[in-house]
Amino acid sequence: MPTLLLALIGGILCCSPPLAAQDSTTKEKVQSKAARDPDSEPCFVLDGDLDSANYLITDNGMRLWAAVKGSKLYLATWSTEGGTSDHFVLCSTTFGNPEGHPWGKAGTLNYYFAEWPWLAAEGDNDYATLNNGGASGEHAEGPNGGVLEGVIDLEEVFGTMPETVYLSALAYGTNAGDAMVGQTPIFWQDDNLDIMEMAPVTVESIRDEDLDGHFDQGAPTLTSEVNGNLADANYGLRRFFIDEQANESASLSLNFTPHANPDETVSQVEVITNLNRRDFAVIQENRDLATTSSETYYRAYPMSESNGTWTTTLPVDTCGAYRATVRYFIDGEGPFYFTDGGLRRDLAIVVSPNNALDTILYEVNPAIVEAVDSTPSGRSTFRDLWMENTDRPDAVSTQKFTELGINMIWLQPIHPIGTEGRQTDPLTNQDYDPGSPYSVKDYWQVAPFLGADNTESGAMAEFQTMVDEFDRHGIGVMVDGTFNHSSPDAILGQGAVDLYGQNPANLIRDVRPSWYAKAGDYSKPAENASEQAVAPDRRDFGKFVDVRELYFGNYDALVKYDSDSHTREYLLERDKLEPLSATTKELWDYFAYYPIYWLDKTGHPIGTPPSQSHQGIDGMRCDFAQGLPNEFWEYCINKTRSVKWNFLFMAESLDGFNNVAGNPRHGVSYRSARHFDILNENIVFYWRDTWFDYPADGPGSGGTGTKDTFSTFDAYRQRREAYDNVVLLNNLTSHDEVFPSDHPYELLNTYAQLAAFKGIPMVMYGQEAGALNDFVKYGFTGAIPNSDHNWSVYEDNFGKTIPNFKRYNDMTRVWQNADAILENLYGRINTARLGSPALRSDGEYFLSKLSDGNFDDDIMAVAKFESAGVNASSQDVVFALVNNDPLANSNRMQTFDLSPESSPGVNWFGIQPSHQYNVINLLASDDTQYLWSTDRTGQDLIDNGLTVILDQSLSQLGQAQYLRLIDTSAASSDQDGDGLPDDWEVLYGLDNSIATGATGDDGPAGNPDNDQLTNAEEFLAGLNPIVADSEKFQLCIERGTDGSVDLTFPLIPARRYQIEFSNDGMTSWEKMGAATDSTGLTGDPAFLLTDDGSETGSAPGVDSNRFYRLIVTLP
């Protein structure tokens, strides 16, 4: 084979063609300006020795070096000489279709070998070559320990100077058909080279114009630090949870090392970030404008240098989605940014409102949930969600949701639905009616059919009333935003009137065609109405004919073309967004206005004080959020939080994370975690496919499942690491999924597990009533006896059969055959969680068996706490214990180790050796009864562990326990002097500190659950101050046929109860007999008094007006 020879003159590689061969072992490398001929134009030296170790781009065993001078690109990897593998270096400016290796190696590569440059060298001889390197291309290979290197002229090879090149170095066995044995950058999957396995390198970031062996911008590193924990900030993520109203804050430190030439001066090093600056949010601000005092979205913060590393610490005190990078100068040149470099990208900072941890969600379709049949006239509407109905099964209402322990409703999309492109209903052979709610026609109105009078104005009024009623009962509302796509015939609506003065009835495609992606090229906007692209951009699952792709710009993760070369483009991680046009910026503003508009419509206009943050809608589930650019979501989140600081954003991002070379911080859902509070990701598939292994695709699918503690521990551990402790939506099903079990009580038992984990537990409407999968499709399992627990109409969804939400549907059979016991037990689990700061916190520790230190395969045991190592007398500590497979064995016993330490001598769960403890079961019908006949010392618990026996009925929640640890030796105190005992405040997560605890929502006059009672009243009544359950404390009055009146009310220990009556319209009150003292109360907590006249002077006549009230005080 021919060999390309290089000519050297005075140690400098000539840019002219070679003249003669030279012995590579005699060459010297040029390492400094002083060693060069000042009269010649220096180039990179090709002699088989590495030009500079500082040119390292990526290292994964295989190494890849690169640098640029002028238009010349230097490339290098390990030499093959003396080795046993063939080596290759690839360089492109875009992606190719998968094709076979030109040397017959195994697998495919997304590379066009016929035209794009590639270096190659054989391992079993000295053959090396540069293909498609242009007339000026050069290469060389050194002996073992040297490198295979080459130089190409980028302008000559690619026709223009590229902004970014995609680089990869590969090693294969030497024989035809041999597999890849090494590669850099890191391996993702299989033996192929896919597009995410090529390093995108910004040309400017690897320039070395003075050939001093250092990039002109340096090779900087950036780390973040929180509470002593260091992490790489390159495409990194930091997450915080704060309560703005309570003025909570945290801190974030950044450490920057430029790795520039030591002889050069690094100056003006500043963090450039929009942290805490959501109120200044704009679209694509020029960061060069940021100064230390500028009123811009991004601001500069000086860093201090020590031993070549610059540091600074920033406060974190404002909820939002932010970014941070570093700006600097070298020898007066710049500014340079950390993000300019290949694979050097912003640090994401997510500051979430702490109510994200407190939410329990209920997904519902308002048109179906209480429909009486599957016709338009039989539908349910918004008012049925909160009213107690008598004309239909009263399945949902504010009362029902409170009893179920639900504090937020997720509404499937509520807007008018487009008519064009609707799919065909196989039952009628007509278009689906009303169509898929995810095909939105008007984002600024409510679908008429969701109101009883079937008008837009009536539906809007019903929606507003519903939100107001939910607000009054402490129940939030989460809407479903479908921003990735709209119906083909979507109109501009009121949002465009408010923002741009447009006619609301105009079709978007007619007046703003460029708001849509172009058919055939999603990287460009449509130019006319006929060019609307069908959504989504992804090509690895089907397109949806009833929606069109909206154009949010050309960004790195957009699948731009319908070709094999771009199939996995959604996995790219450059975090790159091209400059936006004016019309695309309009689209961003249009959708960023959406949550603000609906806040205004539901009682939370701009200017509403933070103390009224419970008013209006409370969150948005963002459909296919992963398909939009990060920067848009950050803009939308920050604009919204400027109006309502604790508004929640949940991303649908079902792809999950990718574990690459042991690092799970890759993939679609990691990208979503970089700006969202909550992830609606694929944990639901863990429960369906791994835990239960349910036959979702019908006969022939499914299996026995893997129901062991480690599998669950590992599934959640990986997600905590991947998403930096994001709040997960912990759901077992959803509107487009099946139930993963045909046994409702087994599903309940599993729900008791996930409700103990950090995240948001979710109940799908009908789940609490014992709804089952479609009998027609899944009756073969033998566990679904009939269709008594089914919706009326089902549809096929990617092989699964789910309730049809594209047409009018009903679930009357589900409600008619509802299991009231099951519903009560779901309520018991949720109420326990709402009442436990520990269960809602992110403090979590999976317990091991005392006997051998391993997890118990049969019992999931996890400790929940507010803070590791803090005394258990001043925080909530709960041990959640659930039988993994109660259908296999309902008699389990195990002793768990409680001795782990968070630091030497400090028990992880705050157990003090000298204190006395007992436990109560929050899931029991009596959640106040101590379970141990005598208290146990802390030392006993540490030495001998916690023994649990799960042998009670599954249908009574007897296979799960939430054991709250009670420090019985801790004397009750009231250090903040607000009349609320410290132990009661700690129990419910109220602040009992002297400095702040006696005021606001933490004080006696506070009402954090927005019910009828203050904290002081809830304490006296024995209620939970953070759960809207005031209806549990009622004076029930019932008139007897003899004219007497029975008065019934609940008692708790250590209270005094006095009934008073009035015969004059409540002008004056008199005591009805003596007070009732409940000190030492045992037995039935309900108390009955009868007014027969003996204590009131006269019997209440049938027609008389007598009023009663109950006064509760401490003894």
N, C-alpha and C positions, 0 to 999 in steps of 0.2 A: 504494500500500500504506500502511496506517496507521503512524504513527510515534509511539513512546512518548516523551513530553516529561518532563523532570525539573525540579523546582523547587528552588531554592537559597535558603536564608535565612542570611545572614551567613557564606556560604562553607561552610555545613554542610548536607549532604544530609539532608532530612527523611525520616523513616520513614513519613510519611503520603503519600497519593496526590499526584501533581504538580498544580500549579495553573497554571503558565505557563511558556512557553519562555524560555530565556536564551541569550545568545550564548556559546558554549563558549569562544571565544577570550578572553573577559574574566574567566574564572574563575581563582581561585587555589587551588592544592592545599594541603591541610592536612598539614603535615609534622612538627609537634611538638605536645606537649600545651599549650604556652603559647599557641599560636595559636587554640585552640578556645574556644568558649563554654562556660564551666564550668557553666552552668545547663541545658545541653541534653545529651541522650544522643547522642554522635557516632556516625556511621556512615561507611562508605567513601564517597568522593566519586566520583560518576560524571559525568565531564565530557569524556571522550575522551582525557584525559592519564593516564598511569600513576600509580597511587597511590604506589608505591614500587618502585624497582628491586630492593630486597632481597626482594621477594616472588617472585622467580624460582624456579620449580619445576623446569622442564626446558627445555633449549635444544638444538634440532637444526636450526638455521636458522630454523624457526618457533620462537616462544617462547611459553611459558605461565607466567603469573603467577597466584598464588592466595594468599588469606589468609582467616582466620576471626576474627570477633569475635562472641561470644555464639553465636547460631545462624545468623548471617549469613555466607555464603561469597562472597568476592569472586573473580571470574575475569576474566582479560584475556589477549588475544593481540594481534598486530599489527593495526593498522587496515587496511582494504582501500582506503581512499580514496587515489586517485592510483596504485593498483596495477592489476594485470591478473588477479587471482585472487579467488575467493570464499573467505571464511574462516569456520571453524566452531569452536566450543568445546563439548565434550561433557562431561557430568558424570553419573555413575551410582554406585550402591552395589552393583551386581552386573553380570552380563553378560547380553546378549540374544542371541537367535538371529540368524544372519546375515540381513540384509535390505538391500534397495536403498536408495540415498540418496533422501531426500524431494525433493531438487531435481534428481533424474534424473542424478546424476553416475555415473561408471563405478565398477564394483566393488561390494562389499558391506561392511557394517559390523555388528559384533556389538553392536547398539544398538537399543533400543526407542524409536524417535523419537516414537511416538504418545503416550507418557506421560512420558518422562524429559526433563529440561531440556536445552536446547541453544541456544547463541548463534549467530547467523549474520549475515553481511553480504556484500552483493554488491560485486564489484570494479569494475563498470562504471557504478555509480550510487551514491547515498548511502543506499540502503536497508539497514537493520539491524533485527534482531528478536531477541527472547528468547521461546522457545517453552517451554511447560510450566513456567514459572518461578514459578507461584503468584501470588496476588493482590498480594503485596508485591514481586514480582520487578521489577527495574529494569535498564536497560541504556543504553549510550551508545557513540558512535563518534566519535573525533576525526579530524582531517584527516591527510594523509600525515605520518608520523612520530609519530602518536598511536597510540591503541590502541582495539580493540573490547573493551568491558568490561561486566560485569554483576554484579548481586548477587542471590542467592536466599536464602531462609530455609530451611535444611536440614530443620528440623522440619516446616515447612509443606509442603514439596515431597515429602519422603520419609516423613512420618508419625512419625519418631523421629530422634533425633540419631545419625547413623551414626558408627562408629569410623573407617571408611575410606571415601574416595571415589575413584573411578577417573576420571581426567581425561585429555583429549586435545585438542590443537589441530591443525586440519587446513586445508590450502589445496588448492583445485581450480581448474582452468580455469573461466572464466565461463560456458561454454556447457553445455547439457545433453549428457550423455555424455562430458564431459571427465574426464580421469583426475586422480588425486591428484598434486599437484606439490610438496607439502611437508607434513610432519607432525612433531609432537613428542608423546610421547617418540620414541625412535629407531625407524627403519624395520626390520622383521624380514624381511618377504617380500611379494611380489606387490603389487597395487594395492588390496587390501582392508584394512580395519581389523580386526585380530584382537585377542583379549583381552589378549595380552601386549604390545600396542602402546598400552595405556592405563596411565598412571602411577598406581599405587596410593599414595595419600597419606593418612597418618594425620592426622585432623583436629586432634588436639592439637598436632601438630608444627608447624602453620602458624598458630597463634593469635597475634594481635596485639591483645590486649585494651586496651592503652593507646594504640593507633594511633600509635606512634612510628615506624612504617615499618620495624620490625624484628620478626621473630618473637620471641615471648616466650622460646623455647628457643634462639634464635639459628639460624643455618643452618650447622651445624658441618661441618668436613671432618676426615677422619682418614686418615693415611698410615702405611704400615709401611716399615721399612728393614732390609735384611739385607746386610751387607758393602758398604755404600755404595749399594745399589740401592733406590730409592724406588718405591713402588707404592701405588695407591689401596687403602685398606683397606675401602672400602664394598663389602660382598659379595665381599671379596678372599680371597686364599688365599696362605699361605706354607707351604713344605714343607721338612722337614729329615730327614736320615738320620743316625742315631747308633747307637753301640754302647754300650748302658748298662753292660754288664759291664766294659768298658774305661774307664768313667767319661768318655766323650766328651760334649761339650756344644757349644752354639752360643749365639748371642744374637740377640734381636729388639728393635728399637726402634720406638716408636710416637710419632707427632707429631699433636697435636690443636689445631685452631684453631676457636674457637666462633663467630666472625663474629656476635657479639651487638652490641647498641647500644654504641658506645664509651663512652657515659656511664654504663653499667651495670657492676657489679662481678661478675666471674666468679671463683668460689672452689671450693675442695674438689674440684679436678679429679683424678680417679683412673682408672687403668685397672682395669676389672673383668674378670677372666679366670679360667678354670680351668686355665690352662697349668701343666703339671707336677703337677696335683692329681688324677690319675686315681683314686688310692686313696680319694678322698672322694666318688666319683661318686654322685649321687642324681638322681631324676627331677624335672624342672621346679622347681628351687630358686628361691626369691625372691631376686633379686640385691640387693635392698635390705638383706639381712642381712649382706652381705659387708663386712668391715672389713679393716684391714691386719693383724690378728692372729687373725681368726676361723678356727676349724677347720671351715670350710664348704667346699663344692665350689668355689664362686667366692670369690676373695679380691681385696681392693683394694690397688692399688699407686700411691702418690702420684706425680704428675707435676710437673715443674719448669717454670716459665714464663720465656720470654724473648721480648720483642717481640711479645707476643700469641699465641704458640704454646707449648703445653705438651708436654713430651717426657719419656720414660722409656725405659730399656733393661732387658729381662728376660732371664734365662738360659733356655735351652732344654736340658733334660737328662733328660727322662722321656718315653718313647714313649707316644703316645696321640693322641686326636682332640680338639681344643680350640677355644675361641672367645675372642674378646676384643672389648670395647667400652670406652666411656669414660662415666663418670658425673660430673656437675658441677652446680653451683648458679649461678643468676644473681640478683643482688640478694637473696640469701638464700632465693629460691624454688627448689624442686626436691624431690628430685633429678630431673634430666633425664638421659636416656640418648641416646647417639648413635643407638641403634637405634629411638628413638621416631619418627624422622622418616620422611617419605615417601621410599622407596627408600634409606634409610640403615640398613644392616644390619651384622651382626657380621662381623669378620674371622675366617676359619677358619685354624687352625694345625694342620697334620698333621705329627706327629713319628713317622716310621716306623723300625722296626728295620732296620739296614743289611743284614741277610740278605735283605731284599726284592730287593736288587740281584744276589744271588748264585744265585738259584733257576733251575733248568731243570725244566720241568714235563712230566708225561706224563699225559694224560687217559685214564681207563680205566673200563669197566663190568665189575666183578668177576664177574658172572654169565655174561658173554658171552666174555670175552677168551680163555679156554682151554676153552670148552665144546666137547664132541666132536660134539654135534648140537643140533638146535633143540627138544629136549624137556626137560621138567623134570629128568629123571634124567641128561641129558647136560650139564647146566649146570656151570660152574666155580664155585669158591667162594674165600673169602679166602685159604685156604692155598695155592691155586694161584698166587697173586700172588708169593709169596716162595719157595716150594719149587721144587726142580728135579724136574719130573715125568717119569715114564717111561711113564705110561698114556695120554698125549696129547701133542700137539706142545708142546714145552717153550719156549713163546714168551716168557714173562716169569718172572722170578725176581729175587732180590736180585743174583745174579751177572749176569744179563742187563741189569738196570737200570744196574749199575755200568759194564759194558762200553759201554752206550749213553750214558753220561755224564749220567744222570738223577739228580737229587737230591731230587725231590719228586713224589709221586703225587697226582693229583686224582681222587678217587673220585666217580663219580656217586652220587646219594643212596642210602644204605645201609639205610633204615628200612623197617619193615612198610608195605605199600601198602594204601590203602583199596579197598574193594570197590564202594561205591556210585558211580554215575556213570561207570563205566569205559566207554571207547569200545569199539566192536565190531571184532573182528579179522576182516577180510574173508576170511581163509583158513579160518576155522572158523565164522563167523557167531555166535560166542559172545563174551563179554567177553574183552578182552585178558588173557592170563595170563603173567606175574603183574600186569600193569598198569604204568602209567607210574611210575617211581621218584620223579617230582616231585609225586605225589599221596600225601603222607605221612599215615599213620594214627597212628603212634606215634613221636614224636621221640626217645624215650628207650630204644628197643630197636633191635636189629639184625634185619633181615628174616631169618626162619628159613631161606629158600632160599639164603642166602649162607653157610651152614654145611653141611658135608658130611652131618651127621645130620638136617638140616632141622628143627632146634629153635631157639628163641630163645636158650637157654642155650648151645647148641653154637656157634651163629653168633657170639654175643658172645665166647666164648672164642677162637674162630678169629680174630676181629677184633683182640682184644687181643694175641694171639700175633703176628699179622702186624705190628702197629704196633711191637711190641718187636723183632721181627727187622729191620724197616726201621731202627729207631733204632740197632741195633747195626752196621748197614752204612752209616750216614750218609745215609739216605734219609728225607725227611720225608713226612708224610701230610696232605693237604688234603681236608677233607670238604666236602660240598655242602649248604649250609643253605637250606631253602625256607621262609622266614618270611613271605613275602607271602601265602601261601595254604596250606591243608591239604586233605586229602580231606574230603568231606562228613561222613564217619563217623569223623573223628579222635577219639581218646580222650585223656584227660588225661595218662596215663602217669606214670612215676616222678617226673618233674620236679614235678608238682603235689603229689605225696606229700611230697617233700622241702621244698617251699616253703610249702604250704598245708594239708597233712594230708588231702588229698582222696583219694577212691577212684580208683585209677589206671584202672580199667576204665570209668569214666563217660565217656559221649560229651560232648565239649566243648559241643556245641550244646544239650545238655539242661541242663547245670549252669552253663555260662557262655555263654549265647547272645550276650551283648553282646561277646564276643571276636570276633564276626564282624560284618562290615559289613552294613547293611540293604539288601535287594534294592530297587532303584529309587532309593536315596539313600545313596551310599557315604560321605557325610559324617556319617552317624549309625550307632550300633550297632544290631544286630538286637535285637528285644525278645523273640523266641521262636525256637524251633528251625526253624520254617518260613520264617523271613525271611532265611536265609543268602544272601548275594549271590554269584553266580558270579564267579570271578576271570578276568582282572584288572579293575581299575576303568577302565582305558583302553578307549576305544571306537573307536580307529583301527586296531585289528586284532582278530582273533577272540577270543571267550571260550572257556575250556576247561571242558568240562562235568564233568570229573572233579575239579575243585578249587573251593574256596570262599574268598572274600576275607576275610582276617583284618583286624580293625579296630584300627589303631594310633593312632587319633585323627583329628581334622579339621585338616588342614594344607593349606598353600597349594597345593601341587602335586598334591593328590589330585583326580582327575576325579570330581566329586561326583554328577553326574547324567548319565543317558543322553540328552543333548540336544545339539543343534548348538552351543548357547551355551557348553558346557563341554568340547567336544572337545579343545581344546588347553590345557586347564587345567594339564596336567602340565608346561607350559613356564613357568609363573608363577614369579617369583623374589622374592616378599616374604619368604621364609624365615620364614613365620608358622605357628605351631602353637597351636591353641586349648588352653585349660586341659583337662587330662585328668581323667577320672573315676577313681574308685578301682579299678573293674574293668579299665579300660584300663591303668592303672599295673600291675595284676597281670599283664596280658599282656606288658607290657614286661619285667617281672622274669622271667617265665616263659621268654622267649626269650633274654634276656641271660644266663640261667643255662645255656643249652644248651651253649656252648663250654666253660664251666667244668665242667659235668657230664662231658662227653666227655674233657676233660683228666684228670679224676679217674679215669675208667674206663680210661685208657690209660697210667697210671703217672706222672701229673703232678698230684697233689693240691695243694690250697691249702697254701702253706708250702714247696713245693719250692724249693730255693735257685737263684738265677740261673745258677750254674755247671752246673746240670743241666737247662738249658733245652732241650736236645735231646730230652728224654724227652717222651713223649705226642704227641698229634696236634699239628700245626704250623701249621695255617691253615684258613681257611674261605672257600670261594667262595660268595658270597651271591647266590642266584638272584633275578632281578628286584629287585635291591637298590634300583634307582632308584625303585621304587614305595613305599618306606617313608620316613617323615620322617627328616631329617638327625639330629635330636636323639636318636632311638632308636639309630641306628647309633653315634653318639658315646658314648652310655651303654653300649651293648653292648661296644664296642671297649675302653673304659676299664676296665669291670669285668673283662674277660678279661685285659687287659694287667697288671692287678694280680696275676694268678695266674701268667701266663707273659709276660714282657716282650716277647719277640720273636715272638709269635703273629701271623701275617699275615692280613689281610683283603682279599679280592678281590671287587670289585663287578661283577656283570653289569649293564652299562649300555650297551646296544647302540645307543641313539639318537644318541650322539655329541654334539659341541658344535654351537652355532649361532654363526656369525660375523655379528655385528650391528654395522653401521656401522664395520667394520674391527676390531672387538673380538671375539675368539673365546671370551671368557669368559662364555658364555651357553649355555643348553640343559641337557638332562637329565644328560649325562655330566660337565659342569662341576660340577653340583650334587653328583654322586657323588664327584668328585675332592676335594671339600671335606672329606672325612673318611676316605676309603679309601686304603690303601697302593698297591693295584694295581687297574687298570681293565681289565676284560674288555669292551672297547668295540668299535667297529665298524671298527677297522683291518683286520679280517679281510675286510671288504667291499671295502676298497681293493685288496687282492691279488686277490680274486675278480673284481671288476667292472671295475677300472681296469687293473691290471697284466696279468692274463690275459684279462679279459673272457670268462670261461667261460660257456657256455650252460646255466646252472644250471636254467633253466625248460624246457629241452628244445629241440627243433627250432624255429628262428626266433629264438632268443635268442642273446646272446653276439656276439663279434666277434674282431678281431685283437689287441686289447689295446694298451696304451701302456707299453712297457718302456723307460723312460728314467730317468736319474739324477735329473733335476729333479723329476719326479712323486713319486718316493719321498722325496726331500729335503723337498719341500713338505708332503707328507702327515704326515711326522713333525715337521717344524717347527711346523706349525699345532697339533698336539697338545701339543708341549712348551709352547707359549705358552698354549694354552687351559687346560691342567691343571697349570701350574706344575711341569713336569718330573716328572709322575707316572710310576710304573712301569707301562708298558703290557704287557698280555699280547700277545706277538708270536706269533700263531698263524695258520696258513694254513687251518685247518679246525677243526671241533669236532664234538660229538655230534649237532648239528642243522644241520650244514653239509655241503656237498659238498667233495671235493678240487677245488681251482681249476685243476688241470692233469691231463691224462690221461697225462702222461709223468713217471714217478716220479723220474727223474734231473733233469729240469727243476725239479721241486718241491724236490728236494734242493739244487740250486744256489740257488734262491730262499731256502731255509731258511738257507743260508750267509750271505745278506745280512742277514736279520732277526736272526740270532744274533749279529751284530756290533753291533746297535743296543742302546741302553739299553732295558731291559725284561726280560721273562721269555719266552724262547723256549719254545714248547710243541710236543710231538709227540703227535699223536692215535694211539691204539693201532691198529696195522696200517700206519701211515704209513711206518714204518721198514722194513717188509717189502715195500713196493711195492703196497699195496692200491690198488684202483682203484674208480671210481664204478660204479654199477649198470649192467651191460652192457645190460639190457633197456631202460633209459631213455636211456642216453647212448652206446650203441654206434654211433649214427648218426655220431659224430665220426670214426669210422674208426681211432681210436687205442686202443680197448679191444677186443682181438681176441675175447675170450670172457669167461666168468664165473669163470675160474680164480683171480682175485684179488678176489673179491667175498665179502661176508657172504651168508648163506643167505637172509635175508628183509629186504626193504626196505619203506619206507612213504613216502607223500607227505607233505611238510611245507612248507606254503605254496608249492606249486609245485615244490619241489625233491624229489628222491628220496634218502633217507638210510637208513642201517642202522636197522632197527626195534629200539628199545630198550624198547618197551612189552610185548614178548612174549619168550619164550625164543628165543634166536637163537645162531648160532655163526659163526665165521669160520675154520673148519678149512681151507678152500681157500686162504685168504690165507697161513696158516702153512705149509701143505704146499708151496706154490709161492713161498715167501719168497725174496727176493734177499739172500743173506748179505753180498754185497759192499756193497749199499746200506745195510744195517744197520750194517756196520762204518764206513761213511763218515759216517753220522749220529753215531755214537759219536765219530768223530774230531773233528767240528765241536764237539760238546758238551764233549768233554774239553779241547779247546783253550780254550774259553770258561771252563770251570771253573778251568783253570790260569793264566788271564790276568787279573790285576786290572784291566788297561786295558779289555779287552773287556767286563767286567762293570760298569765304572764309567759315570757319566753324562758323562764328558769325551769330547766328540765334535766332529769338524770334518770336513765334507765337502770333499774336495780338488778343486782345479781343475786344468785342463790348464796346463802350463808355457807352452804356445805362445800362448794367448789369454785365459787367466783365466776361462774358462767351464767348466762341468761337461762331462764326457765323456758323451754320450748312451749310449755302448755299454758303459762300465765304471763300475760303482758303486765309488767310491773314498772311503773314510772313515778318518780317523785317530782312533784311540782312545788315551786317555791318562788317567792318574789326576788330574793337575793341570796346567792350562795354564801353560807357561813354566818349569816345574820341570825341572832338569837331567835329561836322559834316563838318565844313569847311576844316578840314585837313584829312578827310577820305571819302571813298565812302559809302553812305547809300542808300539802295533801298528797297522800299516796294513792295513786289510781291503779287498781288491780282488776284485770278482766281475763276471763277464761278465753283462750284463743279459739277453741273448738268445742263449744258446749254440746253440740249435737253428737260428737264422738264420745265425750265423757263429761258428765255434769257433776263430778265429785273430784275436785282438785284441792290439793293442799301443798303449801310450800312456805319455807322461811326465807326471808330476804334480808340481805346484809344492809344495815343502816350505819356502818362505821366509816364510809368514805369521808375524806377530809378535803376541803377546798384549799387549805394551806396547813402546814404542820400544826397539829393540836387544835384545829378548828373544824368541827363537824360540818359537813357540806349542808346539812339540813337544819343547822342551828340548834341541835340537840345538846343540852347542857348536862353533863354527867350527874350533877347534884340535884337537878330539878325532877319534879314528878310529872308524869304525862298520862293522858288517856286519849282515846280516839272516838270520834263519832262518824257515822257513815252518811255522807251527804245524799246518797241515793236511796236511803231507807225511807219507809213511810214516816217514821219518826226520826228526823235527822238531828235531834238534840240528845238522844240517849247514848250515854257512854257504853262502849262495847266491852270493856274490861271490868270485871267485878271489883278489882282493886287497881289503883294507879301503879304504874311502872316507873322506875327511876330511869333517867337518861343513860346512866351507865349500863343498866340492864338492856336497854334497847341497842346500845352500841355493841355490847358484848354478844347478845343472844338474838338480835334481829327482830324482824316483824313477821309473825306467822299469820298466814291468811288461809281460810278454808272457804272454798266456793262450792257449795253443795245445795243451794236453794234453787227454787224453780226459775227456769229461764223466763217463763211468762210473767214472773214477778220481779224481773231484773235482779234475780238472785245470783247471777253469774258475773256480776260486776260490783265493785265497791270503790267509792271515793272516800278514803279515810282521812279526815282532818285531824291533825295532831294538835291536841290541846295541852298547854302548859298549865296544869292544875295548881302549881305552886306559885304562879305569878299573881301577886296581889293586884287587885283592880286599882288603877290610879287615873288621874285626869290632869296630866301635866300642862295642858294648854288652858285649863280652867273654863272650858266651854260647856260643862255639864254632860258631856258625852264621855263615857269611860274609855280609856286608852285601848283596852283590849277589844272593845266593840268597834272602835274606829280602825284599829289595825286589821281586824277581821274582815272589814269591808273595804279596805284600801283608802280610807279617809286620812288626811294629814292630821296627826296629833301633836305636831311640833309646837313648841312654845311660840316660835316666831310667826308662823302663818296658819296654824291649824284651826284657829277659832273663827275664821272668816270665810266668806264665799261659800262655794259648794261643799267645803270641808267642815263648815261651822254648823251650829245648831239650826240656823235659819236656812241653810242650804237645801237645795232640792235637785241633786244631780240626776235623778231618774225622771224628773219632770212629771211626777204624779201629783196626787192631791195633798201629800203630807211633807212637812219639813223633816230634816234629819232628826231633830229632837222628838218629833211626833212619831217617826218611824221607830226610834229607839224605845219609846214607851209602849208602842203597839207590838213590838217584837217583830218588825218587818225588816226587809233588806233595803237599805237606803239607795242602792244603785240598781235596783230592779223595780220597774213600775208595777207594784203589786198591791197598791193601797186598797183595791177592792177585796183583798183577803181580810181586811179589818172592817167589819160591818156590824152594825146593830140591826138584827133581823126582827121584824115586828109582824106578828101574826094574830089576827083577831079570832077568838074562839066563838062558837055558836052561843055560849052562855053569856057573852058580853065581856069576858075576861080577855086580857091581852098577854100573849107569850113573848118574852123578850130574850133573844139568844145572842150571845156574843162570845168571841174567842178569848181565852185566858193564856197568859204565859207566867212563869214563876216570877215571884218578887215584884208584884204590882198590886195596886189597890184600885178597885173598880167601883164607881158610884153611878147608879142610874138616877137621873133627875127627870121631872115631868113638868109640863106647863099646860094649864087649862085656858090661858088668855092669849093664845097666838104667839107664844114665845117671848112675851114681854117680861115675865118673871118666872123663875124656876124654883122648884122645891125638890128636896131629896126624897127618893122613894126607898125608904128603909135604910138600913145600915150598909156601909161599904163592904165589898167582898175583898178579902186579903188573900192573894194567891201564893204567899210565901210557903215554900215546901210543896208546891203543887205536884201531884202525880196523877196519872190516869187521864181521863178524857178532858182535853183542853177546852171543849165547848161548855158554856155555862148558860143555864136557863133560869129566868125569873118570870113569875107570873103576876101581872097586875089584876088582882081581883077586888081591889078597893080597900083591902086591909091596910095597906101602907100609903094610900093616896087619898083616903077620906071618902071616896065614893068609887064605885065600879064604873069603868068607862062605858057609857051607853053605846048602843049600836050607832046612833046618829051623832054622838058628841065628837068634838075635836080635841083630842089630847095629844100632845107632842112629848117625845122622849129624847133624851140625849145621854151619852155615856162619857163620863169623865175618868181618865186614867192618870194616876200619879204613882210615884214611888212610895213604898210603905214608910 
